[in-house]
């Protein structure tokens, strides 16, 4: 995996958020039932793929911080967010 700059990370997250906003604003009235099912399948795949960067971030926080910096155990901090 290559290194990313803060600016690149922010830009990609901003683009992802904008794309999610566009998806959430869609109407699916024009789709047939099979098309809707395919879109649901794609959404499920995307949701599962989004877990990858989430897990990477959690693992890095766990490896590179301590309870003093976090203000408690990592599991508690994640549960309170």
C-alpha positions in Angstrom: 0.0 0.0 0.0 1.4 3.4 -0.9 1.5 6.4 1.4 -1.1 9.1 1.1 -0.9 12.8 2.1 -3.3 14.4 4.5 -4.6 16.5 1.6 -5.3 13.4 -0.5 -7.1 11.6 2.3 -9.3 14.7 2.9 -10.0 15.1 -0.8 -11.0 11.5 -1.2 -13.2 11.5 1.9 -14.8 14.8 0.6 -15.5 13.1 -2.8 -16.9 10.0 -1.1 -19.2 12.1 1.1 -20.4 14.1 -2.0 -21.1 10.9 -3.9 -23.0 9.4 -0.9 -25.1 12.6 -0.8 -25.9 12.2 -4.5 -26.9 8.5 -4.0 -29.1 9.4 -1.0 -30.9 12.1 -3.1 -31.8 9.7 -5.9 -35.3 8.4 -6.6 -35.4 4.8 -7.7 -38.9 5.0 -9.2 -37.7 4.5 -12.7 -36.0 1.1 -11.9 -37.5 -2.3 -12.4 -37.5 -4.8 -9.6 -34.5 -6.7 -11.0 -32.6 -3.4 -11.4 -33.5 -2.5 -7.8 -32.2 -5.8 -6.6 -28.9 -5.3 -8.5 -28.5 -1.8 -7.0 -29.1 -3.3 -3.5 -26.4 -5.9 -4.2 -24.0 -3.1 -5.3 -24.8 -1.1 -2.2 -24.1 -4.1 0.0 -20.8 -4.7 -1.7 -19.8 -1.0 -1.3 -20.9 -1.1 2.4 -18.7 -4.1 3.0 -15.7 -2.5 1.2 -16.0 0.6 3.3 -15.2 -1.6 6.3 -11.6 -1.9 5.0 -10.5 1.7 5.6 -12.5 1.7 8.8 -10.6 -1.3 10.2 -7.3 0.2 9.0 -8.0 3.4 10.9 -9.0 1.5 14.0 -5.9 -0.7 13.9 -3.6 2.3 13.4 -5.2 4.2 16.3 -4.8 1.1 18.5 -1.2 0.7 17.5 -0.1 4.3 17.6 -1.9 5.7 20.6 -2.3 5.0 24.3 -5.2 5.3 26.7 -3.9 8.7 27.9 -4.1 10.2 24.5 -7.4 8.5 23.8 -8.9 9.4 27.2 -9.7 5.8 27.9 -9.6 2.3 26.3 -9.9 2.2 22.6 -13.0 0.1 22.8 -14.7 2.7 25.0 -13.6 5.6 22.8 -15.0 3.8 19.7 -18.3 3.0 21.5 -18.7 6.6 22.6 -18.3 8.1 19.1 
